[in-house]
């Protein structure tokens, strides 16, 4: 369907309503969207599905996974948006870190330290790096930087209960909130934002616990790792777009899969031998004064 839209400039899903018939064009590129509400969301959806397909690939379903990866790649490319392409890049980076999974805590803290150092070294704040994101040309990285900068600078306006009218800050970019974290902050204030981040952190923690409990089986470990990478892709993509439409279901599905990991790992982990332990006192006078159990 996306290839037809790319070749014809018409969206075949328009017959069902809800999407435009004529494909969007930006900087001479068709931005295909299929049945999704926006081309960026279409690309981000399939970018976040790719880690699951990698998990299928190592589990033995190579043909199915290969076809899925090719189809997802085509969709990401035909969307002609930088955010999905960056999501794919971070997804494969997360998959590569499986090699260093024993040192992932050190890598995580090291990355945080680099960001803090850049914040104090650079003339611009570290979130100004968003303005430099431009994978295919015509991207709105500056817009993403401005809304984050405005939100941080107006912390006192939203921290308690959120902000219904961020346009009152005098930053016209706030008309389009392309950042899920900022959207959560504006919806419910600091508590909502903190709970949202805690939810993601707890999910990552459950993935880590599952990896530790699954035993020394690289294939099963990689399958669990892929679920964590899918959540990682969402967590990074949140800096480039706020979710609406079908992609919200995918986030819930990923969290539900992570929530089921303890039960799955309990079934996959090697069963410990059940050795009955008897507890009986013995006359110490007959065993050299030692009380045995």
Secondary structure, 3 states (H helix, E strand, C coil): CHHHHHHHCECHHHHHCCCCCECEEECCEEECCCCCCCHHHHHHHHHHHHHHHHHHHHCCCHHHHHHHHHHHHHHHHHHCCHHHHHHHHHHHHHHHHHHHHHHHHHHHHHHHHHHHHHHHHCCCCHHHHHHHCCCCCCCCHHHHHHHHHHHHHCHHHHCCCCCCCHHHHCCHHHHCCCCHHHHHHHHHHHHHHHHHHHHHHHHHHHHHHHHHHCCCCHHHHHHHHHHHHHHHHHHHHCCCCCCCCCHHHHHHHHHHHHHHHHHHHHHHCCCCCCCCCCCCCCCHHHCCCCCCC
